[in-house]
Amino acid sequence: MCLPYQMSTVALTGCGSIFLLYIWYLDSLAFNFIIISESVDSFFRELYPSTYLSHVVIRRTNKIQTLLSKSKNLYKRIRQLRSNSTQQNYNHGGGILGLFGSKKDDLIDHYGKKLEDIEQNVRLRQAEASLIAEEARAAFVFFKSRYGAASAFHLQPSINPTQWITEPAPAPKDVYWPFFSESFMKQWVSKLVVIVVCILFTISFLIPVVLVQGLTNLKQLEILFPFLASILSIKFVTQIITGYLPSLILQMSLKLVPPVMGFLSSIQGYISHSDIEMSASKKVIWFTVWNVFFATVFSGSILHQLYVILDLREITSNLAVAVPAQASFFIPYVATTGWTNVLSELFQILPFISSLIKRPFTKQEDEFEAPSLAYHRDVPRILFFGLLGITYFFLAPLIIPFLLVYLCLAYIIYRNQFINVYTPKYETAGRFWPIVHDSMIFSLVLMQLIAVGSFALKKLSPASTWTLPLPVFTLLFNYYCRRRFLPIFTAYSAESLVKKDREDEKDPAAMNEFYNQLLIVYKDPALFPIHHSSSTDSLVSPLLS
């Protein structure tokens, strides 16, 4: 039976290979008569009879996730009230606080009844989600071998290219469930909205950048605030205002960028946490390059900055004049922002304060969850300092010792964090490395353009002429790397897949156990039983399994 319009997505994870399938329908009438699970099973069983294993259809669980969030918050509130009442009884032995204790007990009972009602509603929703009408147009399809899943991914499944579309599926811990059951139109609209919001956020962020630029220009400050002329005449105050205060203001403003970009990427339609973090990393990198580097280098309005950057005929001379002039800003920026961030990473000040605040509301028997590295926060920061080092090493060599200290500290501290502190929540198989490569290529091209303009301004024609081909050679090198090495980061080689499959064949018992676990690890967490209230097991279990 040929489905009217389907889209699908593949993955190679764990001991076997998983094939992730997206399906949606343009014809709403066809959706009422087609059982998605049977369609997926018959299609792949016919095309891949020797390698197809099974599949799991995604269910619509958005309402269940909302109820689970409410039940979790209520459960935390009840535990907080119980712990507070227990502590007060222990300290005061009941006494005059008995009246307040009775009110608190009534409040606990009230929240407990609300929690039971929500859990009952969750069980009803979970029972409804098991019906055919609640099947989302997406499914995980499992194969018996990695090579079989790779073949299904790289080969076009159907003659009609819009009928089945595939992409690698994330690992079980990497799955981001909220957008699996969303329609293609909603995902497409969300991506457009996020792009517009990112542009508006980037433009609005120029306000603190303009403020920082004003602090670096004493003459402009004296014109805008004439009453500060006497204070600005003091050398110590002038050094603080022009040297460290701009970097501090910019650093505090940049703290908002990674969380905002992470949130925007999470509503952009990605199906894995790693894709969300990679998208957020790219947004933060280019946001930082535009707002911290170019907006600081090219002072003036937004239109003036765009005109300067897009004027290709004068871009080298403009960069050669503007970039060296801001060396006095970026050297303290490395010392304040770079050193402070890397040292705060070691001491974990913010997590420590957060744990102190949460300590009264938690119990000792609560399981401790090890933190993971926020890639979209730390990777763009390190890459930006790499850009500063590459562009300023021949214009302002004084920045090199500051960057060297930062990189040495970062190596020692992050190595310790990876070994002793952080626990990876998912494996990306080096997929962040192309982001690092592209950033380095951009930094090299930018440095070479600045060098061409600097040599031209100094009337060094031979040096400018010999430097001019360097950007072309760098871009050719980038093209070579993308053609030769980028496929390694997007797909596994047939040799490695076959080798792993042959190793798995030597232990059939372990493989059978692995196949049995697939249906569980790729089950939506919203469909598992909840255990917040003190109800019996019969009430905690879903009504239908």
Disulfide bonds with the S-S distance in Angstrom:
none
